[in-house]
């Protein structure tokens, strides 16, 4: 299942970033979304992106009450995003 892989990669990355044990990280949201462009929810300053609807996902992880977002395109690994953009759709909770 792809979401388990994405979740475990996101948890491992966040645990390393924050220097915490993976068990201290909770997954509170997992959504399939359609991003409005090819930035997959995490546009970077000075970059240009294709203006095409892009299937993807976002994960909200929480450590000590603080949310951390991971976003990505379908079939690609998640990336940490400090300020994710809004999806083109409202997203939906569930498996992806």
ChimeraX attribute file (.defattr): number of C-alpha atoms within 10 A of each C-alpha:
attribute: neighborCount
match mode: 1-to-1
recipient: residues
	/A:1	7
	/A:2	12
	/A:3	20
	/A:4	11
	/A:5	12
	/A:6	23
	/A:7	20
	/A:8	13
	/A:9	16
	/A:10	26
	/A:11	23
	/A:12	15
	/A:13	17
	/A:14	22
	/A:15	17
	/A:16	12
	/A:17	10
	/A:18	10
	/A:19	9
	/A:20	13
	/A:21	12
	/A:22	17
	/A:23	9
	/A:24	11
	/A:25	20
	/A:26	15
	/A:27	15
	/A:28	10
	/A:29	14
	/A:30	21
	/A:31	19
	/A:32	24
	/A:33	27
	/A:34	23
	/A:35	27
	/A:36	20
	/A:37	19
	/A:38	19
	/A:39	21
	/A:40	27
	/A:41	28
	/A:42	21
	/A:43	16
	/A:44	11
	/A:45	6
	/A:46	6
	/A:47	7
	/A:48	11
	/A:49	13
	/A:50	10
	/A:51	11
	/A:52	12
	/A:53	16
	/A:54	21
	/A:55	19
	/A:56	23
	/A:57	29
	/A:58	29
	/A:59	25
	/A:60	18
	/A:61	21
	/A:62	18
	/A:63	17
	/A:64	8
	/A:65	9
	/A:66	8
	/A:67	15
	/A:68	19
	/A:69	21
	/A:70	27
	/A:71	29
	/A:72	26
	/A:73	21
	/A:74	18
	/A:75	13
	/A:76	12
	/A:77	16
	/A:78	25
	/A:79	20
	/A:80	18
	/A:81	17
	/A:82	11
	/A:83	13
	/A:84	17
	/A:85	15
	/A:86	15
	/A:87	21
	/A:88	15
	/A:89	12
	/A:90	11
	/A:91	17
	/A:92	13
	/A:93	13
	/A:94	10
	/A:95	12
	/A:96	17
